[in-house]
Amino acid sequence: MSDIIEDEKFVELNYKVVDDKTGDVLITVDYPIGYVHGVNDVMSEEVTKHLYGKKVGDIIEVPIDTTLLYGERDESLVFTDAIENVPEEYREIGMTIYMENEKGEQKSFIVTRFDDKTLTIDGNNPLCGRDVTFKLEILTVRDATDEEVDHGGPVDANPDLNEILSKAK
């Protein structure tokens, strides 16, 4: 049994997303994300290609082009309104607000700022338009079971990094 990451290996890792400009940690995932390498697209190919050949204990840094993942930042998705028009429960930085367009499609917006006069929400992914680096720590590498290969990851979970990132503040 090899403890090197390759296709059909079960991998668990933690990661942080760091803003290259400020050095601020934008996202921290402290609980292990488990997936079957080469089977589950829980992470972008841009990240997984850097994991091949790595082993438990390795920490790697992967610069990410957020434009490839989320597209260009779209300023038309940023709205500011008078605070009196916004229900009290939405007046919190980082609050996610779901809105529906005329076609019934849902989009999430995040409260990015507010004061005593206005509140601003942003429908862009929080990483959009930033230069970031993923710092990944490999915690587990082992042969995946047949059931894990079929499922793409832990049998009791359905990992989805895009969902995690969409909730990032």
C-alpha positions in Angstrom: 0.0 0.0 0.0 1.5 3.3 -1.1 0.9 6.5 0.9 1.5 8.7 -2.2 -1.4 10.5 -3.7 -2.4 9.0 -7.1 -5.7 8.0 -8.7 -8.1 6.0 -6.6 -6.4 7.0 -3.3 -8.6 8.2 -0.5 -7.2 11.6 0.6 -8.1 13.8 3.5 -6.7 17.3 3.8 -7.2 20.7 5.5 -6.7 23.9 3.7 -6.5 27.7 4.0 -7.1 30.3 1.3 -4.7 33.3 1.7 -5.0 36.6 -0.1 -1.7 37.1 -1.9 -1.9 40.9 -1.6 -2.7 41.3 2.1 -1.6 37.9 3.5 -5.0 37.6 5.2 -6.5 34.2 5.6 -9.8 34.4 3.8 -11.0 30.8 4.4 -9.9 28.2 6.8 -11.2 24.6 6.7 -10.1 22.9 9.9 -12.1 19.7 9.5 -10.7 17.2 7.0 -12.1 17.2 3.5 -12.1 13.6 2.2 -12.3 12.6 -1.4 -11.0 9.9 -3.8 -8.3 11.4 -6.0 -8.9 11.2 -9.7 -12.5 10.2 -9.1 -14.2 13.1 -7.4 -13.9 16.7 -8.6 -14.3 18.1 -5.0 -11.5 20.5 -5.9 -10.6 22.1 -9.2 -8.2 20.4 -11.5 -5.9 23.4 -10.9 -5.5 22.2 -7.3 -5.6 18.4 -7.7 -2.8 18.3 -10.3 -0.5 19.7 -7.6 -1.4 16.9 -5.2 -0.2 14.0 -7.3 2.8 12.4 -5.7 2.4 14.2 -2.4 2.2 12.3 0.9 0.9 12.6 4.5 2.4 15.6 6.2 3.2 17.5 3.1 2.0 21.1 2.9 1.7 22.6 -0.5 0.9 26.1 -1.7 -1.1 26.5 -5.0 -1.6 29.9 -6.5 -5.2 30.0 -7.9 -6.5 32.2 -10.8 -9.9 33.0 -9.4 -11.0 34.3 -12.8 -10.8 30.7 -14.1 -12.9 29.5 -11.2 -15.4 32.3 -10.8 -15.1 34.5 -13.9 -14.5 38.2 -14.0 -15.8 40.3 -11.1 -19.2 41.8 -12.1 -19.8 45.2 -10.4 -23.5 45.0 -11.6 -23.9 42.3 -8.9 -23.1 44.9 -6.1 -26.1 46.8 -4.7 -26.4 49.4 -2.0 -29.8 50.3 -0.5 -31.0 52.6 2.3 -30.8 50.8 5.6 -34.5 51.4 6.4 -35.4 49.2 3.3 -33.5 46.2 4.7 -35.0 43.9 7.4 -33.1 44.0 10.7 -32.1 40.3 10.4 -30.0 41.0 7.3 -27.9 43.8 8.9 -24.8 41.6 9.6 -21.5 41.5 7.7 -21.2 38.1 6.0 -24.9 37.4 6.1 -26.0 35.5 3.0 -29.2 36.6 1.3 -30.8 34.5 -1.4 -32.7 36.3 -4.2 -34.7 35.0 -7.1 -34.8 36.5 -10.6 -37.9 36.6 -12.8 -36.9 33.2 -14.3 -37.0 31.6 -10.8 -33.2 31.2 -10.6 -31.7 31.7 -7.2 -28.5 33.7 -6.5 -26.8 34.3 -3.2 -25.6 37.7 -2.2 -23.4 38.5 0.8 -23.7 41.6 3.0 -20.3 43.3 2.6 -20.9 46.5 4.5 -23.4 48.6 6.3 -23.7 51.7 8.4 -26.5 53.7 9.9 -27.6 54.9 6.4 -26.9 52.1 3.8 -26.3 48.4 3.4 -24.3 46.8 0.5 -24.6 43.3 -0.8 -22.4 41.6 -3.4 -23.4 38.7 -5.6 -19.8 37.9 -6.7 -18.0 35.0 -5.2 -16.0 36.4 -2.2 -12.7 35.2 -3.9 -13.6 36.7 -7.3 -11.0 39.2 -8.4 -8.5 38.3 -5.8 -5.1 36.7 -6.2 -5.1 33.8 -3.7 -3.1 30.8 -2.7 -4.5 27.6 -1.4 -2.3 26.1 1.4 -3.2 22.5 1.7 -2.0 20.0 4.4 -2.3 16.3 3.5 -3.6 14.4 6.5 -4.5 10.9 5.1 -3.6 9.0 2.0 -4.7 5.3 1.7 -6.2 2.9 -0.8 -9.9 3.8 -1.3 -12.4 1.1 -0.8 -14.6 0.1 -3.7 -17.5 1.8 -2.1 -15.5 5.1 -1.7 -14.4 4.9 -5.3 -18.1 4.5 -6.4 -19.2 7.3 -4.1 -16.2 9.6 -4.9 -15.3 10.1 -1.2 -16.3 9.2 2.3 -19.4 7.0 2.2 -21.2 9.1 4.8 -20.4 12.5 3.2 -20.7 14.3 -0.1 -17.9 16.8 -0.2 -18.4 19.9 -2.4 -15.6 22.5 -2.3 -17.6 24.9 -4.5 -20.4 24.9 -1.9 -17.9 25.6 0.8 -16.3 28.4 -1.2 -19.7 29.9 -2.0 -20.3 30.3 1.7 -16.9 31.9 2.3 -16.9 35.4 3.7 
